[in-house]
Amino acid sequence: MPYAAVAEKLKSVPDCYMEEVSEFIDFLLFRSREEAPKNGLDEAIAEVERGEVEVYHSFDDFKAAMA
C-alpha cells in the first residue's frame, strides 16, 4: 500500500486515537527490527553460539560417531 493511501487513512482517524496509532506504528517498527529474517549464515552462527555444533577431528571420527 502506498504511503499516500496510509496518509489519507490517518487523516480520517479521530485525534483521540492518534496516540494509540503512534504506539502501534512504534510496535510494528520494533517488531520488524527484532524479527528480521535470518539467512543460512546467521542461523549457523546462532547454532554455534548455542553450542549445537559438534566438531570432529577427522572424517573417521565423524563416521564413528554416526555409526
N, C-alpha and C positions, 0 to 999 in steps of 0.2 A: 504494500500500500504506500503510495507516495506521501511524502511529508505534508504536502498541501492538503491532502484529504484528512490527515490526522489533525492538522491545524484547524481545519474547518469544524471538525467534530469537537475539538477543545473549546471553540467559541460557543458551542451550544451547552456546555456543562455549566450548571449554576455555580456561582462563586463559592457557595458554602461547601462545595465538593472539591475545590481546586487543591486544597492541601492533601486530600486523600489521593487525588490523581497524581500529584507530585511525588508522594511517598511510593505509590505503585510503580511509577517510572523509575525511581531510585532502586526499588527492589528488582525490577527487570534488569537494570544495568548491572547491579551487584551479581545477580544470578548468571548473567551472560559471561561475566568475568570468571566466576567460580566454576562454571560448567563448560569451560572451553574444551572443545573436542580434542582428544589426545591422539597423537599419531603412534605408530608402532614403536618408535624410539622412546617416546615419553612413557609408554606402557612398560617397556623393557627396563628403563631406569627405575620406575616405581617398583617393579618386581625385585630388582637388586636391593633397593632401599628397604624393602620389607623382608629381605632375607629369603626370598623364594627361589633363589637361583643356586643350583648345585654346581660345583666346579670339580672336574676330573683332571687328573694329571696326565692321563694318556687315554687313547681310544680304547685300549684294553681294559682300563679301569671302568670306563663308561659301559662297555659291553658287559663286564662282570656285574655291574650294578643293575643292568636291565634284565639279567637272567633270572 
